[in-house]
Amino acid sequence: MKAYDELMAFQRETEALAEVAGRLGWDQETVMPRGAAPQRSEEMAAMQGVLHARNVDPRVADWLAAIDGEALDEVARAQLHHIRRGHDRATRVPGELSSRIARVTSRAQGLWAEARATDDFAAFAPVLEEVIALKREEGQALAAGGDVYDAMLDDYEPGATAETLTAMFGALRPALADLRAAVREAPQPPVLEGVFDEAAQMELTRLLATTFGYDSSIGRVDKAVHPFSSGSGLDVRITTRTNPLDPFNCFYSTIHEVGHAAYEQNIDQAYLLTPLGRGVSMGVHESQSRIYENQLGRSRAFTGWLFGKMRDAFGDFGVADAETFYRIVNRVSDGYIRTEADELQYNLHVLLRFDLERALMSGDLQVGDLEAAWNDRFEADFGYPVDKPSNGVLQDVHWSVGLFGYFPTYTLGNVYAGCLHEALRAAHPDLDDHLARGETGVATEWLRTNVQTHGGLYTPRDVIRRASGIEPSEAPLLSYLQNKFGDLYGL
Amino acid sequence: MKAYDELMAFQRETEALAEVAGRLGWDQETVMPRGAAPQRSEEMAAMQGVLHARNVDPRVADWLAAIDGEALDEVARAQLHHIRRGHDRATRVPGELSSRIARVTSRAQGLWAEARATDDFAAFAPVLEEVIALKREEGQALAAGGDVYDAMLDDYEPGATAETLTAMFGALRPALADLRAAVREAPQPPVLEGVFDEAAQMELTRLLATTFGYDSSIGRVDKAVHPFSSGSGLDVRITTRTNPLDPFNCFYSTIHEVGHAAYEQNIDQAYLLTPLGRGVSMGVHESQSRIYENQLGRSRAFTGWLFGKMRDAFGDFGVADAETFYRIVNRVSDGYIRTEADELQYNLHVLLRFDLERALMSGDLQVGDLEAAWNDRFEADFGYPVDKPSNGVLQDVHWSVGLFGYFPTYTLGNVYAGCLHEALRAAHPDLDDHLARGETGVATEWLRTNVQTHGGLYTPRDVIRRASGIEPSEAPLLSYLQNKFGDLYGL
């Protein structure tokens, strides 16, 4: 298969270049000198230009046309599927439109940051309208006659549709709102108090990374303003941050990012630098980070072990026993900010954004009405009003940079994590005995074998279906949350 | 000038991509996870492929042909000169030959490291023969009928020829060998003893970087196995290393690399991401690093200031006074290794390599006779025999990776530094008063204005000629060394 081999050799170089471009992002957030920014933006743009030129290269279409798919095995067919998908996407969007989107979102991001700092939504609204108009145009090009929002969604979660998500999310929303209200009426656990040495936080966070199977021989942990995971294959780096008043932010950010990183590190090495060598979707990615962080990391069993480690690191920090510690870790507090939300309330934040962004994209909601729509919806689901735009409609960067269709993958990831967690518990009824000893191996090995190793071999839904043995559904997540928080708050 | 503008826009992207490729090298030496090496080599190769494709892009030749050079100003003509030079070079060497050289030198570097570790030149000799044969072939392609060694030299030092270098170096060698012998017969200064805290070394080395004008807002200082400077324009990073027994290694490596980095940082910002936005040659680059390190950093005046800073950092470290400290810093010791050599003996090491590599390339010297030729020459110039190949012919990586024509630029840099230093002293007769206060500003500003700001605008010889006001010659370097070491050793 000469055409297949040539195409894969070409694609391998493209994947290597994509890794280089991705690492520029890591560099920028961790080690780049601040004065390098103007030069860096030209470097990034040049790399994007190289990648775009390869993605639309007419030879790719020629190779694809010359290959007889029937003669290929499952792996090769999956590789071609991803290559064809990327090539189609790149060729459908006119280069001139992509350039306009890049320019406008670059400007919009700056205006959003200013508007957030001054709590002035009106200052951001005009450029957001521009972004929406351009993204709609892009969505129409991608949809090729189909649904525009689904085409955007497909960028982050191949195969997902607004219709299926709406059904899932529609079942979640009232149940979560009820649970939230009940929890907030119950007696509250104490809050964590004290000052926690930042160097000791970093030491314990490195232990946590190792505990959850992060392989530092093919990765590294640094500090950055925002925690993230970057890269695939043999060079997957994560970042974390420290706050002397909030060690959980450091620890659970790290466990979350280790979930993302483990997915990338544990993909079958045979897929290195191929389209199958990356996590298959944002939703499946988030399922890994969330199950590491929440179902494992915030479990009663694991927090019992972590309580001991925190006492080793910080001495007596004012928490009497492991059960109290568990309740503090899982405390449900009022708050406006999605990224600071607990496991229970997080999805309500996402569902709000999903509904609003669909309405913005369809034209059912105008930008001029967005702030009021956000505030109404927030008060309906959370029971108290938004106090200022920076705590409401201006809190997230996503829309300013053109990320529409991305938010729902956060909750889809939680839904997938719920399915996987149920199957994992069935496969390993003694899981808590392990977690209580700080051993995550049975869980991470199960996830590696059933999810992570496959990379892009199966569709997102298929990989979850195969691993969990059920049709993906919100039911396991919901019953997990109801059981956990019902127990915690004596409901 | 549409063609000129298009060419420059294309070239600007190429320059940006070259910066990205260069930063991969920085990353590899400082922060890359060790297990990432196999993936990294594919990333590097893919970036080299992208850069090569751009350098041989036929549109470059079309643009060059369409531009009327007469209508351009001096800057634009200089830009075109560099672009044409790069394009010619890239198109003259067949891609297949470049690939073979890349493969063989990659293997040769590994074999060299093994041979050095086992002191077995015979194990390295066969692959060195392969490297020489391929580099000769490449040199013939580049020379296009001219001198093969000059064509190699031209890669690192545009315009230099073996003939002019031979004249310069021929005048240096006997004089330096005589000076070395006289110094080694004179009474010797003491040696530095003690253990110097590595964190305190790093703190002082950062102060030294700032003292010599390194701009950390567009750069950073890290530790690496080998000190180096990397990048151009707004992101120029340096590395250093620490050894508890040898703080001078850390301090003078840093000052040396700051010289390289300052050259890149101080080029006229109008040339950012253009062919003029980089140091013009290895020789001129080395002139900056050497004048910072030696003529300034190892001067009596500056070491007086450094003596005080070292006492601040390390307390009483067993050196009685500034004059003794000055003599220790400039101590001339027996030794085999070029990179550890003092200012006086360093050039004798380089001259040896220059003569041997020319003979290897012309065929006058066979690889089988190289070890003996090295040992004979070393004993003739240094007065004692080489004890083992790792202290002789196997000490440098250069030939294994195909760097022929590179060594002489080290001494050429010292020669240029000598010329610049003489002019700098004439322009600022009170320079020592400044250096004695740890103020390098008058010197670095003079170098910035007269050398660094020009980037690639003038030829290497021209930039030195304009700055120093004389035809480049070894005479100033020689009289500087004779005066300095004559004074130090009471000759």
Boltz contact constraints between the chains, C-beta under 6 A:
constraints:
  - contact:
      token1: [A, 13]
      token2: [B, 46]
      max_distance: 6.0
  - contact:
      token1: [A, 16]
      token2: [B, 42]
      max_distance: 6.0
  - contact:
      token1: [A, 16]
      token2: [B, 43]
      max_distance: 6.0
  - contact:
      token1: [A, 16]
      token2: [B, 46]
      max_distance: 6.0
  - contact:
      token1: [A, 17]
      token2: [B, 46]
      max_distance: 6.0
  - contact:
      token1: [A, 19]
      token2: [B, 43]
      max_distance: 6.0
  - contact:
      token1: [A, 20]
      token2: [B, 43]
      max_distance: 6.0
  - contact:
      token1: [A, 33]
      token2: [B, 218]
      max_distance: 6.0
  - contact:
      token1: [A, 33]
      token2: [B, 219]
      max_distance: 6.0
  - contact:
      token1: [A, 33]
      token2: [B, 220]
      max_distance: 6.0
  - contact:
      token1: [A, 35]
      token2: [B, 217]
      max_distance: 6.0
  - contact:
      token1: [A, 35]
      token2: [B, 218]
      max_distance: 6.0
  - contact:
      token1: [A, 35]
      token2: [B, 234]
      max_distance: 6.0
  - contact:
      token1: [A, 36]
      token2: [B, 218]
      max_distance: 6.0
  - contact:
      token1: [A, 36]
      token2: [B, 234]
      max_distance: 6.0
  - contact:
      token1: [A, 36]
      token2: [B, 235]
      max_distance: 6.0
  - contact:
      token1: [A, 39]
      token2: [B, 233]
      max_distance: 6.0
  - contact:
      token1: [A, 39]
      token2: [B, 234]
      max_distance: 6.0
  - contact:
      token1: [A, 39]
      token2: [B, 235]
      max_distance: 6.0
  - contact:
      token1: [A, 42]
      token2: [B, 16]
      max_distance: 6.0
  - contact:
      token1: [A, 43]
      token2: [B, 16]
      max_distance: 6.0
  - contact:
      token1: [A, 43]
      token2: [B, 19]
      max_distance: 6.0
  - contact:
      token1: [A, 43]
      token2: [B, 20]
      max_distance: 6.0
  - contact:
      token1: [A, 46]
      token2: [B, 13]
      max_distance: 6.0
  - contact:
      token1: [A, 46]
      token2: [B, 16]
      max_distance: 6.0
  - contact:
      token1: [A, 46]
      token2: [B, 17]
      max_distance: 6.0
  - contact:
      token1: [A, 50]
      token2: [B, 50]
      max_distance: 6.0
  - contact:
      token1: [A, 217]
      token2: [B, 34]
      max_distance: 6.0
  - contact:
      token1: [A, 217]
      token2: [B, 35]
      max_distance: 6.0
  - contact:
      token1: [A, 218]
      token2: [B, 33]
      max_distance: 6.0
  - contact:
      token1: [A, 218]
      token2: [B, 35]
      max_distance: 6.0
  - contact:
      token1: [A, 218]
      token2: [B, 36]
      max_distance: 6.0
  - contact:
      token1: [A, 219]
      token2: [B, 33]
      max_distance: 6.0
  - contact:
      token1: [A, 220]
      token2: [B, 33]
      max_distance: 6.0
  - contact:
      token1: [A, 233]
      token2: [B, 39]
      max_distance: 6.0
  - contact:
      token1: [A, 234]
      token2: [B, 35]
      max_distance: 6.0
  - contact:
      token1: [A, 234]
      token2: [B, 36]
      max_distance: 6.0
  - contact:
      token1: [A, 234]
      token2: [B, 39]
      max_distance: 6.0
  - contact:
      token1: [A, 235]
      token2: [B, 33]
      max_distance: 6.0
  - contact:
      token1: [A, 235]
      token2: [B, 36]
      max_distance: 6.0
  - contact:
      token1: [A, 235]
      token2: [B, 39]
      max_distance: 6.0
